[in-house]
Amino acid sequence: MRATHPIFLSLLLAATRADAAQDVPLAERVDSIFAGMPGDAPGYAIAIIKDGKVVLEKSHGLASVEYGSPFTPTTPFNTASLSKQFTGLAVSMLIEQGKIALDDDVRNYVPELPEYDEGPVSVRQLLHHTSGIRDCYAVLVAAGWRWDDAFSGEDCMRTAIAQKDLAFKPGTRYAYSNTEYLLLQEIVAKAGGKSFPEWSTENIFHPIGMDSTWFVDDYSSIVKNAAMPYSRGEQGFRRDLQQDSGVYLLSTLRDLGRWAVHFDRKLAARDPTYLRMVEPGALADGEEVPYGFGLMLGEDRGLDIVFHTGAWGGYRANIRHYPARHLSIVALNNAGDNDMNPRKVPQVAALFLDEANAPARGKADALREAPTVRPDPARLRDLAGVYRWKDDAITITLEEGRLMAQYLGEEKVSTEAKSDMEFWVSAYRAPISFSARQGKPVLLFRSTEGQRVEPFAPGDLDAYAGVYANDDLATLYNVDIEDGRLYIHHFRRGDAELAPHPAHIDRFMGDMGTVQFVRNSSGRIDGFDFVGENLGKLRFARKPSTPSSRRPVPQSR
């Protein structure tokens, strides 16, 4: 493709043009962090805001590869879940006006929701992702939708209304769910007297000067010069999912820079509407939840950070605030760059953090730098096995005198022995250590223990075959056997093999998700759950045995 535009667009605001010479090194350092992206491919845009001023506004690459449209600071961009902070702000503003109370029952505003046996759900629990209401994306996919289907807000609302139970008792767990913030938008509309897109434009975006920012409630709307989403395939970049579920936010790098300046000023002024947004949630037992009003709360180099990311298809978005330093980073990417949010944005922020804010050296750093040792092979053999770690599994094997670690669904990676029981895993940038408990080894990885278990080996696969249904979602799955393997079939989603989960009895994994079969008191399987962090356990009951009319599609296997 022949480009007819500059490869790099670096726009410094008028207030900083006089200091352009000193900003050149900063632009070059940012370039080095985002290196490797050609100018005739999907690109990125980044803004750095310091002490109330945008000190760098830069874009690179294409918003549309098909038409060669450059990615600029004014390119409309689907921000995905980054938008949750504006829903959180809307709720906080209405709380300040006395139109919403945090402990209100959600059914006061959305009476169509069922009365849950697990207890009422409050506005507060929606905000902090502790309600137990399942994520509508995950539920719709379990109900037979494909990721390339067009989801609407109405689809998600019907999903929420149809389910008679929750993933867990409200207030007892944190589980991120997009449905909660769709419900909050409904609450804003009811309390504010206008549709959520109208209310947010009139009360948030226009007053701040974000005139190129708006919530879209019709995914088929035509938006001129918008960034298209892409991801890498075997033959290079390909178009990725464009539509979003429900009401989503289109904004630009420049507008989000204005928001960062506004947000920092409001926090510095101790405005209660904005301070409320950065207060952590809490579970019923008092455990703190590091999520405020549409904002994640954390720490970087000893400094408090307030941030949120967004990801949908090939869209990636990030806004990251360091309130104590009056520093904010805004980054957008339409190339499906999964390194941008967890790595590149923090690296950009580090350019403004002095050595006093360098990460404190901890035990992991010391272990990484410790000399490698050669443990007794017999000790290493004692550590090998399958460990149940959270809902996943880590398999430890001994190969050519070295322990290998394999996280569920990933490739094996080597470890470096630092002692008989401590190992550094470069691929994970983290250590794995072992201890003994009641004569059995226990694995510790990223502050979570894993127990060694006997690998699950299913016996008679016929026990799992049958038809399974969720009546709330009007969905059927057929599970059957072919060539000694278990398969699950759905009319729209097709066929997928179910492979045994190594660390959980009666649990299987496949392209359609993780399935936990459930036995009754007599030991017979009478249902299965789709399981996941934002699904909880979504039950499908086994139907009485009937002859199956399904015929496998050989080419799909």
Wavefront OBJ file of the C-alpha trace (Angstrom):
o trace
v 0.000 0.000 0.000
v 1.340 3.425 -0.935
v 0.833 5.965 1.860
v -0.051 9.516 0.868
v 0.125 10.949 4.356
v 2.875 11.486 6.950
v 3.834 8.341 8.791
v 3.977 10.247 12.064
v 1.601 12.971 13.198
v 2.948 14.700 16.277
v 0.877 17.649 17.377
v 1.959 19.787 20.288
v -0.539 22.269 21.657
v 0.077 25.961 21.091
v 0.944 26.460 24.744
v 3.908 24.130 24.405
v 5.132 24.921 20.889
v 7.703 27.339 22.215
v 9.206 24.437 24.118
v 9.063 22.028 21.171
v 12.798 21.491 21.204
v 12.759 20.076 24.697
v 9.725 17.912 23.857
v 11.448 16.171 20.965
v 13.330 13.752 23.260
v 10.030 12.891 24.964
v 8.394 12.119 21.604
v 11.334 9.942 20.636
v 11.166 8.031 23.896
v 7.460 7.418 23.414
v 8.214 6.248 19.857
v 10.702 3.732 21.213
v 8.084 2.269 23.550
v 5.590 1.866 20.694
v 8.248 0.790 18.191
v 7.582 -1.877 15.585
v 4.319 -0.525 14.164
v 4.606 0.425 10.460
v 2.987 3.602 9.208
v 0.788 1.816 6.651
v -0.876 -0.426 9.250
v -3.324 0.116 12.139
v -1.853 2.521 14.642
v -2.146 4.325 17.925
v -2.658 7.735 19.479
v -1.245 8.863 22.807
v -1.539 11.979 24.965
v 0.442 12.900 28.073
v -1.058 15.401 30.484
v 1.126 16.942 33.213
v 0.160 19.657 35.688
v -3.009 20.516 33.803
v -1.406 20.779 30.358
v -1.211 18.393 27.439
v 2.540 18.120 26.932
v 2.421 15.572 24.134
v -0.299 14.591 21.681
v 0.855 12.078 19.118
v -0.600 9.640 16.623
v 0.820 7.077 14.234
v -0.482 4.743 11.550
v -3.915 4.319 10.051
v -7.454 4.587 11.333
v -8.655 2.751 8.219
v -6.278 0.449 6.392
v -8.769 -0.013 3.548
v -8.939 3.696 2.751
v -5.522 4.786 4.005
v -7.095 7.222 6.495
v -4.556 8.432 9.063
v -5.084 7.958 12.770
v -5.188 11.492 14.221
v -5.927 13.032 17.624
v -9.442 13.821 16.371
v -10.254 10.333 15.037
v -13.493 8.972 16.607
v -12.649 5.809 18.541
v -14.688 3.101 20.271
v -13.361 3.286 23.839
v -15.133 0.090 25.013
v -15.055 -0.300 28.810
v -12.983 2.841 29.368
v -16.405 4.516 29.124
v -17.548 3.060 32.444
v -16.068 6.030 34.328
v -18.592 8.356 32.628
v -21.465 6.106 33.703
v -19.970 6.191 37.201
v -19.743 9.991 37.062
v -23.379 10.254 35.951
v -24.482 8.175 38.942
v -22.317 10.224 41.310
v -23.792 13.480 39.993
v -27.333 12.201 40.535
v -26.407 11.039 44.035
v -25.198 14.580 44.746
v -28.560 15.875 43.490
v -30.444 13.467 45.764
v -32.033 11.581 42.861
v -30.234 8.265 43.483
v -29.168 6.622 46.749
v -26.333 4.111 46.850
v -28.285 1.547 48.820
v -31.425 1.752 46.719
v -32.726 -1.575 45.433
v -32.055 -1.750 41.700
v -35.644 -2.898 41.171
v -36.796 0.583 42.258
v -35.538 1.725 38.851
v -35.698 -1.484 36.800
v -38.745 -3.322 38.198
v -38.599 -5.871 35.361
v -35.674 -7.589 37.096
v -36.680 -10.666 39.096
v -36.701 -10.852 42.888
v -33.618 -12.959 43.510
v -33.580 -15.710 46.115
v -30.016 -14.631 46.920
v -31.264 -11.224 48.085
v -31.793 -7.702 46.698
v -29.148 -5.959 44.594
v -28.205 -2.355 45.406
v -26.928 0.475 43.210
v -23.713 0.369 45.235
v -23.163 -3.288 44.354
v -23.658 -2.584 40.648
v -21.034 0.159 40.771
v -18.412 -2.020 42.468
v -19.133 -5.234 40.509
v -20.317 -7.125 43.580
v -23.966 -7.711 42.631
v -23.732 -11.259 41.279
v -25.536 -10.283 38.053
v -23.816 -12.175 35.258
v -21.993 -10.543 32.369
v -24.377 -10.369 29.419
v -21.659 -11.032 26.823
v -20.761 -14.328 28.477
v -24.425 -15.281 28.938
v -25.381 -14.476 25.353
v -22.509 -16.581 24.045
v -23.585 -19.446 26.314
v -27.086 -18.966 24.892
v -25.781 -19.601 21.397
v -24.730 -16.184 20.151
v -21.455 -15.750 18.296
v -18.962 -12.962 18.954
v -19.558 -11.601 15.457
v -23.288 -11.217 16.129
v -24.586 -7.692 16.661
v -25.436 -7.323 20.353
v -27.807 -4.536 21.366
v -28.596 -2.986 24.724
v -32.039 -4.550 24.516
v -30.463 -7.994 24.061
v -28.449 -7.534 27.232
v -31.436 -6.241 29.180
v -33.533 -9.250 28.113
v -30.703 -11.500 29.257
v -30.609 -9.851 32.682
v -34.378 -10.010 33.083
v -34.622 -13.656 31.928
v -32.260 -15.082 34.543
v -33.967 -15.947 37.786
v -30.793 -16.422 39.813
v -27.450 -14.731 40.441
v -23.898 -15.980 40.111
v -23.431 -15.419 43.866
v -25.065 -13.733 46.854
v -24.814 -9.941 46.431
v -21.893 -8.400 48.286
v -19.944 -11.627 48.793
v -17.630 -11.512 45.742
v -16.154 -9.197 43.140
v -16.762 -10.251 39.516
v -16.524 -7.783 36.645
v -19.788 -7.646 34.695
v -20.754 -5.359 31.812
v -24.438 -5.942 32.573
v -24.098 -3.969 35.808
v -23.078 -0.820 33.974
v -25.840 -1.228 31.379
v -28.268 -1.349 34.298
v -26.666 1.779 35.761
v -27.284 3.562 32.459
v -30.954 2.575 32.764
v -30.986 3.960 36.308
v -29.489 7.266 35.136
v -32.163 7.494 32.430
v -34.959 6.876 34.960
v -33.568 9.254 37.588
v -32.416 11.892 35.082
v -35.564 11.934 32.968
v -33.777 11.521 29.619
v -32.120 8.760 27.672
v -28.628 8.011 28.923
v -26.890 9.287 25.735
v -28.847 12.566 25.920
v -28.274 13.034 29.636
v -24.535 12.384 29.463
v -24.054 14.729 26.499
v -25.941 17.595 28.171
v -24.569 17.145 31.689
v -21.039 15.787 31.173
v -19.528 16.126 27.718
v -20.725 19.557 26.568
v -19.895 21.327 29.857
v -16.347 19.899 29.738
v -15.904 20.805 26.063
v -15.832 17.192 24.858
v -17.863 18.005 21.763
v -16.563 14.997 19.787
v -17.636 12.502 22.448
v -20.998 10.772 22.686
v -22.633 7.496 23.681
v -23.906 5.532 20.691
v -27.090 3.497 21.113
v -27.292 2.300 17.496
v -24.288 0.283 16.365
v -25.305 0.761 12.714
v -24.864 4.552 12.902
v -22.486 5.998 10.318
v -19.561 7.835 11.891
v -17.254 9.681 9.505
v -13.506 9.013 9.733
v -13.882 6.626 12.679
v -11.083 4.210 13.540
v -11.742 0.661 12.381
v -10.598 -2.343 14.500
v -7.967 -4.832 13.319
v -6.066 -7.819 14.647
v -3.117 -9.812 13.378
v -3.750 -12.960 11.371
v -1.501 -15.378 9.541
v -1.566 -13.195 6.425
v -1.167 -9.888 8.266
v -3.821 -7.607 9.680
v -7.501 -8.446 9.298
v -10.699 -6.615 10.242
v -11.964 -7.425 13.708
v -15.262 -6.960 15.541
v -16.623 -3.448 15.190
v -19.973 -3.319 16.934
v -20.239 -3.187 20.679
v -22.963 -4.380 22.986
v -25.528 -1.917 24.213
v -24.572 1.740 24.572
v -20.909 2.440 23.879
v -18.739 5.558 23.849
v -17.084 7.160 20.860
v -14.443 9.717 21.736
v -11.152 11.113 20.471
v -7.672 11.394 21.905
v -8.068 15.169 22.168
v -11.372 14.958 24.028
v -10.038 12.361 26.432
v -7.102 14.689 27.092
v -9.622 17.392 28.028
v -11.315 14.921 30.336
v -7.998 14.060 32.012
v -7.316 17.748 32.718
v -10.845 18.215 34.083
v -10.744 15.090 36.236
v -7.373 15.990 37.762
v -8.588 19.486 38.649
v -11.758 18.166 40.264
v -9.810 15.685 42.399
v -7.345 18.396 43.429
v -10.275 20.632 44.416
v -11.707 17.798 46.559
v -15.010 17.889 44.677
v -17.215 15.300 46.457
v -18.797 14.112 43.196
v -15.372 13.124 41.886
v -13.894 11.951 45.186
v -16.790 9.500 45.427
v -15.675 7.985 42.118
v -12.293 6.932 43.528
v -13.537 5.382 46.762
v -13.041 1.595 46.804
v -15.939 -0.760 47.285
v -16.249 -3.346 50.022
v -17.653 -6.827 50.405
v -20.064 -7.762 53.155
v -17.184 -9.115 55.258
v -15.292 -5.820 54.979
v -12.770 -6.906 52.348
v -11.867 -3.962 50.128
v -12.711 -4.036 46.420
v -10.251 -2.016 44.280
v -12.950 -0.648 41.986
v -14.711 2.691 42.363
v -17.351 4.293 40.150
v -16.271 2.938 36.769
v -12.606 3.273 37.727
v -10.008 0.743 38.796
v -7.836 1.619 41.776
v -4.270 0.472 42.183
v -0.671 1.379 42.854
v 2.389 1.906 40.668
v 5.855 2.654 42.018
v 4.421 3.530 45.413
v 1.904 5.987 43.953
v -1.881 5.608 43.921
v -3.257 5.260 40.402
v -6.798 5.601 39.057
v -7.368 4.015 35.684
v -9.532 2.026 33.315
v -8.894 0.090 30.159
v -11.098 -0.847 27.243
v -10.945 -3.749 24.806
v -13.395 -4.824 22.120
v -12.345 -6.619 18.957
v -9.204 -4.803 17.812
v -9.881 -1.677 19.898
v -7.662 -0.992 22.911
v -8.040 2.085 25.130
v -6.434 3.227 28.360
v -6.587 6.249 30.629
v -4.294 6.223 33.625
v -4.100 8.933 36.297
v -1.426 9.572 38.941
v -3.290 12.142 41.098
v -0.364 12.910 43.413
v 1.789 13.818 40.395
v -0.999 15.445 38.338
v -0.001 13.081 35.560
v -2.329 11.301 33.133
v -1.697 9.065 30.133
v -4.320 8.453 27.432
v -3.634 5.786 24.805
v -5.740 4.362 21.969
v -4.841 1.527 19.611
v -6.816 -0.136 16.794
v -4.397 -3.004 16.111
v -5.463 -5.327 18.939
v -2.188 -4.621 20.782
v -2.506 -6.589 24.018
v 0.771 -5.162 25.331
v -0.434 -1.562 25.286
v -2.518 -1.540 28.451
v -0.412 -3.663 30.833
v 3.081 -2.676 29.623
v 3.435 0.250 27.263
v 1.263 2.786 29.086
v 3.043 2.196 32.434
v 6.375 2.569 30.594
v 5.266 5.951 29.258
v 4.222 7.035 32.750
v 7.615 5.933 34.082
v 9.256 8.640 31.936
v 7.820 11.169 34.403
v 8.499 9.268 37.628
v 11.873 9.828 39.247
v 14.066 7.237 40.910
v 12.289 7.797 44.207
v 9.253 6.222 42.580
v 11.091 3.218 41.181
v 9.426 -0.051 42.161
v 10.664 -1.248 45.508
v 12.871 -4.286 45.257
v 11.068 -7.242 46.696
v 11.605 -10.929 47.239
v 10.809 -11.682 43.596
v 13.578 -9.350 42.387
v 16.079 -10.913 44.724
v 15.070 -14.400 43.649
v 15.338 -13.547 39.957
v 18.899 -12.300 40.433
v 19.985 -15.164 42.700
v 22.369 -17.722 41.191
v 20.872 -20.804 39.602
v 21.444 -24.077 41.479
v 21.187 -27.782 40.634
v 18.689 -29.442 43.011
v 18.668 -33.157 43.687
v 16.664 -34.774 40.818
v 14.784 -36.875 43.363
v 13.498 -33.690 45.010
v 12.413 -32.339 41.663
v 10.526 -35.545 40.850
v 8.647 -35.154 44.125
v 7.356 -31.756 42.956
v 6.039 -32.933 39.589
v 2.302 -33.246 39.130
v -0.923 -31.366 38.447
v -1.805 -28.482 40.778
v -5.277 -27.003 41.069
v -4.666 -23.250 41.016
v -7.785 -21.101 41.342
v -10.180 -22.551 38.745
v -7.286 -23.478 36.474
v -4.355 -25.860 36.599
v -0.571 -25.650 36.530
v 1.231 -28.823 35.479
v 4.809 -29.314 36.661
v 7.003 -31.843 34.830
v 10.655 -32.826 35.049
v 12.449 -32.832 31.708
v 16.212 -33.285 31.284
v 16.870 -32.310 34.865
v 14.796 -29.124 34.784
v 11.294 -28.380 36.047
v 8.882 -27.247 33.358
v 5.684 -25.318 34.143
v 2.575 -25.361 31.982
v -0.349 -23.096 32.705
v -3.654 -24.520 31.483
v -4.032 -24.012 27.743
v -0.534 -22.613 27.252
v 2.854 -23.952 26.155
v 5.367 -25.454 28.568
v 7.977 -23.015 29.864
v 11.253 -23.695 31.614
v 12.135 -22.676 35.159
v 15.409 -21.726 36.812
v 16.044 -23.385 40.165
v 17.133 -20.899 42.810
v 16.866 -23.422 45.647
v 15.332 -26.859 46.132
v 11.883 -25.276 46.482
v 12.100 -21.908 44.691
v 12.095 -21.376 40.923
v 12.121 -18.343 38.661
v 9.911 -18.492 35.542
v 11.111 -15.906 33.028
v 8.099 -16.406 30.756
v 5.778 -15.429 33.629
v 8.126 -12.776 35.110
v 7.328 -14.357 38.451
v 8.541 -17.097 40.793
v 6.943 -20.419 41.633
v 7.747 -21.840 45.046
v 6.775 -25.010 46.870
v 6.163 -26.028 50.454
v 4.913 -29.187 52.138
v 1.598 -29.605 53.927
v 0.519 -32.920 55.433
v 3.172 -34.612 53.374
v 1.970 -33.191 50.052
v 3.575 -30.398 48.027
v 1.774 -27.053 47.749
v 2.565 -24.630 44.937
v 2.616 -20.840 45.435
v 2.267 -18.631 42.364
v 1.329 -14.946 42.355
v 0.265 -15.027 45.997
v -2.183 -17.894 45.446
v -1.619 -21.463 46.567
v -2.325 -24.523 44.451
v -2.896 -28.030 45.807
v -1.514 -31.043 43.977
v -4.320 -33.313 42.808
v -4.711 -36.566 40.970
v -5.270 -35.765 37.284
v -8.890 -36.214 36.254
v -9.331 -39.186 33.897
v -12.979 -39.700 32.934
v -14.206 -43.263 32.787
v -17.395 -44.062 30.909
v -18.078 -41.107 28.604
v -21.627 -42.366 28.043
v -22.431 -40.987 31.481
v -22.060 -37.450 30.109
v -23.978 -37.865 26.831
v -27.403 -36.277 26.589
v -29.428 -33.156 25.847
v -29.032 -30.188 28.226
v -31.272 -27.118 28.393
v -31.525 -23.726 30.042
v -35.180 -22.731 29.793
v -34.559 -19.105 30.863
v -32.326 -18.665 27.817
v -34.333 -20.992 25.528
v -31.116 -22.847 24.713
v -30.278 -26.512 24.069
v -26.921 -28.301 23.876
v -26.320 -31.876 22.802
v -23.392 -33.793 24.273
v -22.375 -37.033 22.591
v -19.440 -39.290 21.783
v -17.572 -39.945 18.583
v -14.394 -41.997 18.167
v -13.993 -42.212 21.933
v -14.119 -38.448 22.436
v -16.728 -36.203 23.992
v -18.292 -33.452 21.860
v -20.741 -30.651 22.560
v -23.023 -29.312 19.853
v -25.154 -26.203 19.466
v -27.270 -25.389 16.419
v -25.571 -22.005 15.827
v -22.185 -22.499 17.452
v -21.472 -25.848 15.828
v -19.380 -28.680 17.289
v -16.505 -28.594 19.758
v -14.529 -31.320 21.452
v -14.643 -31.396 25.247
v -11.235 -32.279 26.705
v -10.933 -33.318 30.374
v -9.790 -30.596 32.743
v -6.701 -31.975 34.488
v -7.501 -30.590 37.949
v -11.280 -30.845 38.374
v -13.398 -33.994 38.405
v -16.210 -34.006 35.809
v -14.942 -30.766 34.257
v -14.193 -30.435 30.543
v -12.839 -27.652 28.348
v -13.359 -26.680 24.730
v -13.833 -23.840 22.292
v -17.338 -23.287 23.646
v -16.121 -22.768 27.196
v -15.573 -24.696 30.399
v -18.251 -27.218 31.324
v -18.656 -28.666 34.830
v -20.972 -31.675 34.873
v -23.084 -31.992 38.021
v -24.119 -35.236 39.705
v -27.178 -35.815 41.875
v -27.215 -37.678 45.194
v -27.279 -41.037 43.424
v -24.197 -40.170 41.385
v -26.017 -39.699 38.079
v -25.214 -36.626 36.005
v -28.311 -34.440 35.843
v -26.896 -31.217 34.401
v -23.869 -29.128 33.625
v -22.721 -25.605 34.414
v -20.886 -23.266 32.113
v -18.352 -21.861 34.562
v -16.315 -18.664 34.446
v -15.355 -15.672 36.558
v -18.148 -13.475 35.184
v -20.606 -16.349 34.721
v -20.418 -18.082 38.059
v -22.265 -21.320 37.359
v -24.802 -21.110 34.570
v -26.889 -24.276 34.852
v -28.162 -26.404 31.978
v -30.439 -29.240 33.136
v -30.286 -32.670 31.546
v -33.430 -33.540 29.615
v -35.005 -37.011 29.651
v -33.255 -39.305 27.196
v -34.463 -39.010 23.604
v -32.907 -40.219 20.365
v -30.473 -37.649 19.006
v -31.106 -36.367 15.482
v -27.766 -34.651 15.283
v -25.208 -35.772 12.792
v -21.648 -34.539 13.280
v -20.145 -32.264 10.680
v -16.851 -34.034 9.922
v -15.083 -31.027 8.427
v -15.700 -28.991 11.605
v -13.549 -31.397 13.558
l 1 2 3 4 5 6 7 8 9 10 11 12 13 14 15 16 17 18 19 20 21 22 23 24 25 26 27 28 29 30 31 32 33 34 35 36 37 38 39 40 41 42 43 44 45 46 47 48 49 50 51 52 53 54 55 56 57 58 59 60 61 62 63 64 65 66 67 68 69 70 71 72 73 74 75 76 77 78 79 80 81 82 83 84 85 86 87 88 89 90 91 92 93 94 95 96 97 98 99 100 101 102 103 104 105 106 107 108 109 110 111 112 113 114 115 116 117 118 119 120 121 122 123 124 125 126 127 128 129 130 131 132 133 134 135 136 137 138 139 140 141 142 143 144 145 146 147 148 149 150 151 152 153 154 155 156 157 158 159 160 161 162 163 164 165 166 167 168 169 170 171 172 173 174 175 176 177 178 179 180 181 182 183 184 185 186 187 188 189 190 191 192 193 194 195 196 197 198 199 200 201 202 203 204 205 206 207 208 209 210 211 212 213 214 215 216 217 218 219 220 221 222 223 224 225 226 227 228 229 230 231 232 233 234 235 236 237 238 239 240 241 242 243 244 245 246 247 248 249 250 251 252 253 254 255 256 257 258 259 260 261 262 263 264 265 266 267 268 269 270 271 272 273 274 275 276 277 278 279 280 281 282 283 284 285 286 287 288 289 290 291 292 293 294 295 296 297 298 299 300 301 302 303 304 305 306 307 308 309 310 311 312 313 314 315 316 317 318 319 320 321 322 323 324 325 326 327 328 329 330 331 332 333 334 335 336 337 338 339 340 341 342 343 344 345 346 347 348 349 350 351 352 353 354 355 356 357 358 359 360 361 362 363 364 365 366 367 368 369 370 371 372 373 374 375 376 377 378 379 380 381 382 383 384 385 386 387 388 389 390 391 392 393 394 395 396 397 398 399 400 401 402 403 404 405 406 407 408 409 410 411 412 413 414 415 416 417 418 419 420 421 422 423 424 425 426 427 428 429 430 431 432 433 434 435 436 437 438 439 440 441 442 443 444 445 446 447 448 449 450 451 452 453 454 455 456 457 458 459 460 461 462 463 464 465 466 467 468 469 470 471 472 473 474 475 476 477 478 479 480 481 482 483 484 485 486 487 488 489 490 491 492 493 494 495 496 497 498 499 500 501 502 503 504 505 506 507 508 509 510 511 512 513 514 515 516 517 518 519 520 521 522 523 524 525 526 527 528 529 530 531 532 533 534 535 536 537 538 539 540 541 542 543 544 545 546 547 548 549 550 551 552 553 554 555 556 557
